[in-house]
């Protein structure tokens, strides 16, 4: 059985191994971008919903009364 060092060295020199690493890095970057985008989108949606709620609450007959 190969040692870990020999396995990693072989993986480093194989083209297929480098391709797998490149896909893993690209997938990680895409996942990070999606997480950031959804976080920002969630904040924007929350702001819109809060604005609508505050506008409806301020203009309701119960608030005037």
N, C-alpha and C positions, 0 to 999 in steps of 0.2 A: 504494500500500500504506500502510495506517495505521501511524502510529508506535506504539511500545509505550505511550506515555503516553495516546494517544487510545484505544487498545484497552482499557487498564485502566480508563479513565474510563467508557467505554461499558459495560464489564462491571459496574462499580460501580453504575451507574444502572439497569441492567436487572434486573427481578424474577427472571428465570430464573437470572441469574448469582449473585444473592444466595442463591437456593435451592440451587444447586450448592455454594456455599461453606458453607452451613449443613449440608448433608449430609456434606461432607468433614470438618467439625469434629466432628459427631456420630459419624461413623465412626471418627475418630481417638480420641475419648473412649471409645467402646465397645471398641476394640481395646486401649487401655491398661488398661481395667478387666478384660478377659479375661486379659491377660498377668499382671496382678497377682494375679488369682484363681487362675490355674494355678500361679503361683510359690508362693503360700501353700499351695495344695492339695498340691503336690509336697513341700513341707517337712513337712506333716502326715503324708502317706503314708510318707515316709522315716522319720519318728519312730516310726510304728506298726511298720514292718518291722524297724527296729533293736530295738525293744522285744521283739518276738516272737523275733527271732534270739537276743538276749541271754538271754531266759527259757528258750528251748529249749537253748541251749548250757550254761547254768548247771545245768540239771536233767538233762542227759544222763549216762548211765553212764560215758562216757569222761572227763567232767570230774571225776567223783568218784574216779576211779581212780588 
